[in-house]
């Protein structure tokens, strides 16, 4: 009885196997046995595109009136006073907004192309990866993707800037050098912006404004917008605060041709953004102008592609009646077998010894 009681207090580890587990069953098993559950994948490598979708939205400037061909053409229309003064907003703004549109298009195209490569990456797992862990790993991988995409784009932009600056290319708008004709000779003179000379730096800028002619006096400064040696350089240092404000936009249109009309809506009237209105275009580019990237992970698609054919888990349990009975019978059976081996030879040996002893006792005494 003591032996049986001892057996009943023992714990044993049982391994249980579930064949063809569904996702619902796997989820239940994981919630209960997460530390001991293993579900080997039959397909170890799965493309991200099988279970992941990314949808990115960009700064509202990229979907605003200000990057449309209508707005750019509107800015470029001749006014009553045709001006070539490079500091005038009306001179440089058509090229500035055309460049801004180019940046929006280039960024969106780069993200689309890089996403195709990102989707082609393979996620490798020997066993089913739990949903939360898979989400964390995908998030980490996506952040690396955004970082590499940003670095690649900014490197390309930096190379363009370096090429322009290194070769001192002449601006078609005469914003970095102005040409002068004297006595039949043509010469160039570097433009000056608030004491910064384009001969010494390509990043010189000054406040962009709308001027009155012929005395070239400023009648309206465009807040946050600059002009400089090169359109792209001054644009990168500009911000969009004026174009978030309908009053500011309306003020600009007052100085544009009266023989054409265009209803232009400020960005702030349509959208909100995570960026500050005072963020420079360069700061927007440092974030690839991305407002948000919504990542949709379809865990069922991943689980189906992984396709585990079985799940196993171990549990510890006290002995049940069947186990105790089996162990008792096994032990008793083992003892019986041992006794069957030992007792017959032992009995024979004892009988042999007894007979031998009796033989010595009854043997006759020798004759004298």
Secondary structure, DSSP 8 states (H G I E B T S, - for coil): -HHHHHHHH-EEEEEEEEES--HHHHHHHHHHHTTT-B-B-S--EEEGGGTEEEEEEE-GGGGSGGGSHHHHHHHHS--SS----TTBHHHHHHHHHHHHHHHHHHHHHHHHHHHHHHHT-EEE-SB---HHHHHHHHHHHHHHHHHHHHHHHHHHHHHHHHHHHHHT---TT-SSEEEEEETTEEEEEE-EETTEETTT-TT-EEEEEEEETTTTEEEEEEEEEEEESSHHHHHHT-B-GGGG-HHHHHHHHTTS-TT-------GGGT---SS-TT-BHHHHHHTTTEEEEEEEE-HHHHHHHH--SEEEEEEEEE--HHHHHHHHHHHHHHHHHHHHHHHHHHHHHHHHHHHHHHHHHHS-----
